[in-house]
Amino acid sequence: MLSPVEIKKQEFGRSVRGYDTAEVRSFLETVAEDFETLSNKVNSNIAEIKALQTELITYQRIEQNMKEALVNAQETLRDAKEGSKKEVDLMRREAELEAEKIINAANKQGEAIRREVSMLSERRDSFVRKLKNLLRTELELIQLLENEDINNNKNKQDDGK
């Protein structure tokens, strides 16, 4: 590839009927300047492409890191969900055991209360029977006393006649 300097220094052989040397020189100057401008632009674009490639590599690394972070976050979330599920299951089992203990205790207490009520009912029935016997005995005694009074009064009346 020609450089702008090479274009500017290019010499052509002379001929009698050739091109106007001043025009050729002027044209070569213009071509050299345009070529230099384009060459600078190409070099600038190459430098920019290299910078963009470096930046692209950086962004690709960042993307890879973000993908890995996302995978890690998903794994962490899955692990957290599993941990939470296990914790909930454990809490549920503990609650069921506690509920079972409470129910068993309530059943035992209910049975104790039923036994106590039954015992109190038997004591009440026994007390009622004893009280009835006592009252019967007392009534019989009262009747005996009344009968005795009646007989005594009859005897007194019979004695007075």
Phi and psi restraints in degrees (value plus and minus 20) as a CYANA .aco file:
   2 LEU   PHI    -100.1   -60.1
   2 LEU   PSI     125.3   165.3
   3 SER   PHI    -116.2   -76.2
   3 SER   PSI     141.8   181.8
   4 PRO   PHI     -79.7   -39.7
   4 PRO   PSI     -54.9   -14.9
   5 VAL   PHI     -86.4   -46.4
   5 VAL   PSI     -61.9   -21.9
   6 GLU   PHI     -83.2   -43.2
   6 GLU   PSI     -58.4   -18.4
   7 ILE   PHI     -84.1   -44.1
   7 ILE   PSI     -63.8   -23.8
   8 LYS   PHI     -84.8   -44.8
   8 LYS   PSI     -53.3   -13.3
   9 LYS   PHI    -112.6   -72.6
   9 LYS   PSI     -21.2    18.8
  10 GLN   PHI     -78.9   -38.9
  10 GLN   PSI     111.2   151.2
  11 GLU   PHI    -134.5   -94.5
  11 GLU   PSI     124.3   164.3
  12 PHE   PHI    -137.2   -97.2
  12 PHE   PSI     130.8   170.8
  13 GLY   PHI     -90.4   -50.4
  13 GLY   PSI     134.0   174.0
  14 ARG   PHI    -115.3   -75.3
  14 ARG   PSI     122.2   162.2
  15 SER   PHI    -156.6  -116.6
  15 SER   PSI     143.0   183.0
  16 VAL   PHI     -89.3   -49.3
  16 VAL   PSI     -63.0   -23.0
  17 ARG   PHI    -129.5   -89.5
  17 ARG   PSI      26.2    66.2
  18 GLY   PHI    -113.6   -73.6
  18 GLY   PSI    -187.9  -147.9
  19 TYR   PHI     -95.9   -55.9
  19 TYR   PSI     142.0   182.0
  20 ASP   PHI     -91.3   -51.3
  20 ASP   PSI     102.3   142.3
  21 THR   PHI     -80.8   -40.8
  21 THR   PSI     -59.5   -19.5
  22 ALA   PHI     -85.6   -45.6
  22 ALA   PSI     -59.7   -19.7
  23 GLU   PHI     -88.2   -48.2
  23 GLU   PSI     -62.9   -22.9
  24 VAL   PHI     -82.2   -42.2
  24 VAL   PSI     -64.6   -24.6
  25 ARG   PHI     -79.9   -39.9
  25 ARG   PSI     -65.1   -25.1
  26 SER   PHI     -82.3   -42.3
  26 SER   PSI     -63.4   -23.4
  27 PHE   PHI     -84.9   -44.9
  27 PHE   PSI     -65.7   -25.7
  28 LEU   PHI     -81.2   -41.2
  28 LEU   PSI     -58.5   -18.5
  29 GLU   PHI     -79.8   -39.8
  29 GLU   PSI     -66.8   -26.8
  30 THR   PHI     -83.1   -43.1
  30 THR   PSI     -66.0   -26.0
  31 VAL   PHI     -82.7   -42.7
  31 VAL   PSI     -62.8   -22.8
  32 ALA   PHI     -82.1   -42.1
  32 ALA   PSI     -62.8   -22.8
  33 GLU   PHI     -84.7   -44.7
  33 GLU   PSI     -64.8   -24.8
  34 ASP   PHI     -83.1   -43.1
  34 ASP   PSI     -61.7   -21.7
  35 PHE   PHI     -83.6   -43.6
  35 PHE   PSI     -60.2   -20.2
  36 GLU   PHI     -84.3   -44.3
  36 GLU   PSI     -63.8   -23.8
  37 THR   PHI     -80.0   -40.0
  37 THR   PSI     -66.5   -26.5
  38 LEU   PHI     -85.9   -45.9
  38 LEU   PSI     -60.0   -20.0
  39 SER   PHI     -83.3   -43.3
  39 SER   PSI     -62.2   -22.2
  40 ASN   PHI     -83.1   -43.1
  40 ASN   PSI     -60.3   -20.3
  41 LYS   PHI     -84.7   -44.7
  41 LYS   PSI     -62.9   -22.9
  42 VAL   PHI     -82.1   -42.1
  42 VAL   PSI     -67.4   -27.4
  43 ASN   PHI     -80.6   -40.6
  43 ASN   PSI     -61.2   -21.2
  44 SER   PHI     -83.5   -43.5
  44 SER   PSI     -63.3   -23.3
  45 ASN   PHI     -85.3   -45.3
  45 ASN   PSI     -58.6   -18.6
  46 ILE   PHI     -82.9   -42.9
  46 ILE   PSI     -64.3   -24.3
  47 ALA   PHI     -82.2   -42.2
  47 ALA   PSI     -61.4   -21.4
  48 GLU   PHI     -86.0   -46.0
  48 GLU   PSI     -60.2   -20.2
  49 ILE   PHI     -81.9   -41.9
  49 ILE   PSI     -63.9   -23.9
  50 LYS   PHI     -82.0   -42.0
  50 LYS   PSI     -62.0   -22.0
  51 ALA   PHI     -84.2   -44.2
  51 ALA   PSI     -62.4   -22.4
  52 LEU   PHI     -87.1   -47.1
  52 LEU   PSI     -56.7   -16.7
  53 GLN   PHI     -83.8   -43.8
  53 GLN   PSI     -61.3   -21.3
  54 THR   PHI     -82.5   -42.5
  54 THR   PSI     -64.7   -24.7
  55 GLU   PHI     -83.7   -43.7
  55 GLU   PSI     -59.8   -19.8
  56 LEU   PHI     -81.4   -41.4
  56 LEU   PSI     -63.5   -23.5
  57 ILE   PHI     -81.1   -41.1
  57 ILE   PSI     -61.2   -21.2
  58 THR   PHI     -81.3   -41.3
  58 THR   PSI     -66.2   -26.2
  59 TYR   PHI     -87.1   -47.1
  59 TYR   PSI     -53.7   -13.7
  60 GLN   PHI     -86.3   -46.3
  60 GLN   PSI     -58.4   -18.4
  61 ARG   PHI     -84.3   -44.3
  61 ARG   PSI     -62.9   -22.9
  62 ILE   PHI     -81.8   -41.8
  62 ILE   PSI     -63.3   -23.3
  63 GLU   PHI     -80.7   -40.7
  63 GLU   PSI     -64.4   -24.4
  64 GLN   PHI     -81.3   -41.3
  64 GLN   PSI     -64.2   -24.2
  65 ASN   PHI     -82.1   -42.1
  65 ASN   PSI     -60.1   -20.1
  66 MET   PHI     -87.8   -47.8
  66 MET   PSI     -58.5   -18.5
  67 LYS   PHI     -81.5   -41.5
  67 LYS   PSI     -65.0   -25.0
  68 GLU   PHI     -83.5   -43.5
  68 GLU   PSI     -60.4   -20.4
  69 ALA   PHI     -83.7   -43.7
  69 ALA   PSI     -59.8   -19.8
  70 LEU   PHI     -84.5   -44.5
  70 LEU   PSI     -63.8   -23.8
  71 VAL   PHI     -81.6   -41.6
  71 VAL   PSI     -64.1   -24.1
  72 ASN   PHI     -81.8   -41.8
  72 ASN   PSI     -62.1   -22.1
  73 ALA   PHI     -83.6   -43.6
  73 ALA   PSI     -60.9   -20.9
  74 GLN   PHI     -84.6   -44.6
  74 GLN   PSI     -61.4   -21.4
  75 GLU   PHI     -84.5   -44.5
  75 GLU   PSI     -62.0   -22.0
  76 THR   PHI     -82.5   -42.5
  76 THR   PSI     -63.3   -23.3
  77 LEU   PHI     -82.3   -42.3
  77 LEU   PSI     -64.4   -24.4
  78 ARG   PHI     -81.6   -41.6
  78 ARG   PSI     -65.1   -25.1
  79 ASP   PHI     -82.2   -42.2
  79 ASP   PSI     -60.9   -20.9
  80 ALA   PHI     -83.5   -43.5
  80 ALA   PSI     -62.3   -22.3
  81 LYS   PHI     -82.4   -42.4
  81 LYS   PSI     -65.2   -25.2
  82 GLU   PHI     -82.6   -42.6
  82 GLU   PSI     -62.3   -22.3
  83 GLY   PHI     -82.0   -42.0
  83 GLY   PSI     -62.9   -22.9
  84 SER   PHI     -84.4   -44.4
  84 SER   PSI     -61.3   -21.3
  85 LYS   PHI     -83.3   -43.3
  85 LYS   PSI     -63.2   -23.2
  86 LYS   PHI     -83.3   -43.3
  86 LYS   PSI     -61.2   -21.2
  87 GLU   PHI     -84.1   -44.1
  87 GLU   PSI     -62.3   -22.3
  88 VAL   PHI     -83.4   -43.4
  88 VAL   PSI     -63.6   -23.6
  89 ASP   PHI     -81.1   -41.1
  89 ASP   PSI     -63.2   -23.2
  90 LEU   PHI     -82.7   -42.7
  90 LEU   PSI     -65.3   -25.3
  91 MET   PHI     -82.2   -42.2
  91 MET   PSI     -60.0   -20.0
  92 ARG   PHI     -84.0   -44.0
  92 ARG   PSI     -65.0   -25.0
  93 ARG   PHI     -82.9   -42.9
  93 ARG   PSI     -61.5   -21.5
  94 GLU   PHI     -83.0   -43.0
  94 GLU   PSI     -61.2   -21.2
  95 ALA   PHI     -85.1   -45.1
  95 ALA   PSI     -60.2   -20.2
  96 GLU   PHI     -83.7   -43.7
  96 GLU   PSI     -62.3   -22.3
  97 LEU   PHI     -83.7   -43.7
  97 LEU   PSI     -63.1   -23.1
  98 GLU   PHI     -82.6   -42.6
  98 GLU   PSI     -62.6   -22.6
  99 ALA   PHI     -83.2   -43.2
  99 ALA   PSI     -60.3   -20.3
 100 GLU   PHI     -83.5   -43.5
 100 GLU   PSI     -61.6   -21.6
 101 LYS   PHI     -81.2   -41.2
 101 LYS   PSI     -64.4   -24.4
 102 ILE   PHI     -82.6   -42.6
 102 ILE   PSI     -63.4   -23.4
 103 ILE   PHI     -83.9   -43.9
 103 ILE   PSI     -64.4   -24.4
 104 ASN   PHI     -81.5   -41.5
 104 ASN   PSI     -63.4   -23.4
 105 ALA   PHI     -82.7   -42.7
 105 ALA   PSI     -62.7   -22.7
 106 ALA   PHI     -84.4   -44.4
 106 ALA   PSI     -60.1   -20.1
 107 ASN   PHI     -83.4   -43.4
 107 ASN   PSI     -62.2   -22.2
 108 LYS   PHI     -83.4   -43.4
 108 LYS   PSI     -63.8   -23.8
 109 GLN   PHI     -84.2   -44.2
 109 GLN   PSI     -60.8   -20.8
 110 GLY   PHI     -82.5   -42.5
 110 GLY   PSI     -61.4   -21.4
 111 GLU   PHI     -84.3   -44.3
 111 GLU   PSI     -61.1   -21.1
 112 ALA   PHI     -83.5   -43.5
 112 ALA   PSI     -61.3   -21.3
 113 ILE   PHI     -85.3   -45.3
 113 ILE   PSI     -61.3   -21.3
 114 ARG   PHI     -82.3   -42.3
 114 ARG   PSI     -61.5   -21.5
 115 ARG   PHI     -83.6   -43.6
 115 ARG   PSI     -63.1   -23.1
 116 GLU   PHI     -84.3   -44.3
 116 GLU   PSI     -62.3   -22.3
 117 VAL   PHI     -82.7   -42.7
 117 VAL   PSI     -61.9   -21.9
 118 SER   PHI     -83.1   -43.1
 118 SER   PSI     -64.0   -24.0
 119 MET   PHI     -82.8   -42.8
 119 MET   PSI     -64.7   -24.7
 120 LEU   PHI     -83.6   -43.6
 120 LEU   PSI     -57.9   -17.9
 121 SER   PHI     -84.2   -44.2
 121 SER   PSI     -61.7   -21.7
 122 GLU   PHI     -84.7   -44.7
 122 GLU   PSI     -61.6   -21.6
 123 ARG   PHI     -83.8   -43.8
 123 ARG   PSI     -61.3   -21.3
 124 ARG   PHI     -82.8   -42.8
 124 ARG   PSI     -66.4   -26.4
 125 ASP   PHI     -80.1   -40.1
 125 ASP   PSI     -61.2   -21.2
 126 SER   PHI     -84.5   -44.5
 126 SER   PSI     -64.0   -24.0
 127 PHE   PHI     -81.2   -41.2
 127 PHE   PSI     -63.6   -23.6
 128 VAL   PHI     -82.6   -42.6
 128 VAL   PSI     -63.7   -23.7
 129 ARG   PHI     -81.3   -41.3
 129 ARG   PSI     -66.2   -26.2
 130 LYS   PHI     -81.7   -41.7
 130 LYS   PSI     -62.6   -22.6
 131 LEU   PHI     -84.0   -44.0
 131 LEU   PSI     -61.2   -21.2
 132 LYS   PHI     -82.7   -42.7
 132 LYS   PSI     -63.7   -23.7
 133 ASN   PHI     -82.2   -42.2
 133 ASN   PSI     -63.0   -23.0
 134 LEU   PHI     -81.8   -41.8
 134 LEU   PSI     -65.5   -25.5
 135 LEU   PHI     -83.7   -43.7
 135 LEU   PSI     -61.1   -21.1
 136 ARG   PHI     -81.1   -41.1
 136 ARG   PSI     -64.4   -24.4
 137 THR   PHI     -82.4   -42.4
 137 THR   PSI     -64.2   -24.2
 138 GLU   PHI     -85.0   -45.0
 138 GLU   PSI     -61.1   -21.1
 139 LEU   PHI     -83.0   -43.0
 139 LEU   PSI     -62.2   -22.2
 140 GLU   PHI     -82.5   -42.5
 140 GLU   PSI     -61.2   -21.2
 141 LEU   PHI     -83.4   -43.4
 141 LEU   PSI     -64.0   -24.0
 142 ILE   PHI     -81.6   -41.6
 142 ILE   PSI     -62.2   -22.2
 143 GLN   PHI     -84.6   -44.6
 143 GLN   PSI     -59.3   -19.3
 144 LEU   PHI     -83.4   -43.4
 144 LEU   PSI     -63.4   -23.4
 145 LEU   PHI     -84.4   -44.4
 145 LEU   PSI     -61.0   -21.0
 146 GLU   PHI     -84.7   -44.7
 146 GLU   PSI     -64.3   -24.3
 147 ASN   PHI     -82.2   -42.2
 147 ASN   PSI     -59.0   -19.0
 148 GLU   PHI     -85.5   -45.5
 148 GLU   PSI     -61.9   -21.9
 149 ASP   PHI     -83.4   -43.4
 149 ASP   PSI     -62.2   -22.2
 150 ILE   PHI     -83.6   -43.6
 150 ILE   PSI     -64.3   -24.3
 151 ASN   PHI     -86.4   -46.4
 151 ASN   PSI     -58.9   -18.9
 152 ASN   PHI     -85.4   -45.4
 152 ASN   PSI     -62.2   -22.2
 153 ASN   PHI     -85.8   -45.8
 153 ASN   PSI     -59.0   -19.0
 154 LYS   PHI     -86.8   -46.8
 154 LYS   PSI     -61.2   -21.2
 155 ASN   PHI     -85.5   -45.5
 155 ASN   PSI     -57.2   -17.2
 156 LYS   PHI     -88.5   -48.5
 156 LYS   PSI     -58.3   -18.3
 157 GLN   PHI     -91.2   -51.2
 157 GLN   PSI     -58.9   -18.9
 158 ASP   PHI     -88.6   -48.6
 158 ASP   PSI     -53.6   -13.6
 159 ASP   PHI     -92.7   -52.7
 159 ASP   PSI     -51.3   -11.3
 160 GLY   PHI    -100.7   -60.7
 160 GLY   PSI     -28.7    11.3
